[in-house]
Amino acid sequence: MILVKFLKVLGTFDETTNEWRFEKEYNNKWHFTFNGTGYNLQGHKLKVVVYLEEPFVMKKNEGIGYDGFCIDLLIEMSKFLNFTFEIVEVEDGTYGIEERKI
């Protein structure tokens, strides 16, 4: 792994306190906490719009009909945050553009 020599550890996650510990030279601009229970979105069904692009989102004939890194992440998030979801492919096959309203 050639790229490893260019990576720098900015901090570590302490599983006993559920907190990030950052190195002194890193200025953390984001403050967040993780209590291990997540938010309860039970009863909420989210509509997730996807753009097909390997290896992130790919069509599949079994299960929920999609596979890939983003789908795996969505499934894990739904377990943690306790929600269900419906996956919809973007209608125009593009990433999207800003719609200017006059």
C-alpha positions as CSV (number, residue, x, y, z in Angstrom):
1,M,0.0,0.0,0.0
2,I,1.9,3.0,-1.3
3,L,-0.7,5.6,-0.2
4,V,-0.4,4.6,3.5
5,K,2.8,6.6,3.9
6,F,0.8,9.8,3.0
7,L,-2.0,9.2,5.5
8,K,-1.8,10.8,8.9
9,V,-3.8,9.8,12.0
10,L,-5.8,12.8,13.3
11,G,-7.3,11.1,16.2
12,T,-8.8,7.9,17.7
13,F,-12.2,6.8,18.9
14,D,-12.4,5.8,22.6
15,E,-15.1,3.0,22.8
16,T,-15.2,3.2,26.6
17,T,-16.3,6.9,26.6
18,N,-17.8,7.0,23.1
19,E,-15.7,10.1,22.2
20,W,-13.2,11.1,19.6
21,R,-9.8,12.1,20.8
22,F,-8.0,14.3,18.3
23,E,-4.3,15.1,18.0
24,K,-3.2,18.5,19.2
25,E,-2.4,19.8,15.7
26,Y,-5.9,18.9,14.4
27,N,-8.5,21.6,14.8
28,N,-11.8,19.8,15.0
29,K,-14.5,22.0,13.5
30,W,-17.3,19.5,14.1
31,H,-18.6,18.7,17.5
32,F,-20.7,15.6,17.9
33,T,-21.4,12.9,20.4
34,F,-22.2,9.3,20.0
35,N,-24.2,7.6,22.8
36,G,-24.4,4.2,21.2
37,T,-28.2,4.1,21.1
38,G,-28.8,6.3,18.0
39,Y,-31.8,8.3,17.2
40,N,-35.2,6.5,17.1
41,L,-36.7,7.0,13.7
42,Q,-39.1,4.0,14.3
43,G,-42.2,4.4,12.1
44,H,-40.4,6.6,9.6
45,K,-40.0,5.4,6.0
46,L,-37.4,7.4,4.1
47,K,-37.4,7.7,0.4
48,V,-33.8,7.4,-0.8
49,V,-33.0,8.5,-4.3
50,V,-30.0,6.8,-5.9
51,Y,-27.8,7.2,-8.9
52,L,-26.5,4.0,-10.4
53,E,-22.7,4.0,-10.3
54,E,-20.4,1.0,-9.5
55,P,-19.3,0.2,-6.9
56,F,-21.5,2.5,-4.9
57,V,-25.0,1.6,-6.2
58,M,-25.7,-1.3,-8.5
59,K,-28.8,-3.1,-9.6
60,K,-29.4,-6.6,-8.2
61,N,-32.2,-9.1,-8.8
62,E,-32.5,-10.3,-5.3
63,G,-33.1,-8.8,-1.8
64,I,-33.9,-5.0,-2.0
65,G,-33.0,-4.8,-5.6
66,Y,-29.7,-2.9,-5.2
67,D,-26.2,-3.6,-3.9
68,G,-23.0,-1.6,-3.3
69,F,-21.2,0.4,-0.7
70,C,-23.9,3.1,-0.3
71,I,-26.6,0.4,0.0
72,D,-24.6,-1.4,2.6
73,L,-24.1,1.9,4.5
74,L,-27.9,2.6,4.2
75,I,-28.8,-0.8,5.6
76,E,-26.5,-0.3,8.6
77,M,-27.8,3.2,9.2
78,S,-31.4,1.9,9.1
79,K,-30.6,-0.7,11.7
80,F,-28.8,1.8,14.0
81,L,-31.4,4.6,13.5
82,N,-34.4,2.3,13.4
83,F,-36.0,3.3,10.1
84,T,-37.3,1.7,7.0
85,F,-36.6,2.9,3.5
86,E,-37.7,2.8,-0.1
87,I,-35.1,3.1,-2.8
88,V,-35.9,5.1,-6.0
89,E,-33.6,5.6,-8.9
90,V,-33.1,9.2,-10.0
91,E,-35.6,9.8,-12.9
92,D,-33.3,11.7,-15.3
93,G,-30.2,9.5,-14.8
94,T,-28.1,12.4,-13.7
95,Y,-26.6,13.7,-10.4
96,G,-28.9,16.6,-10.5
97,I,-28.7,20.4,-11.0
98,E,-30.0,23.4,-9.0
99,E,-33.4,24.5,-10.1
100,R,-33.6,28.3,-10.2
101,K,-37.0,29.5,-9.2
102,I,-38.1,32.9,-10.4
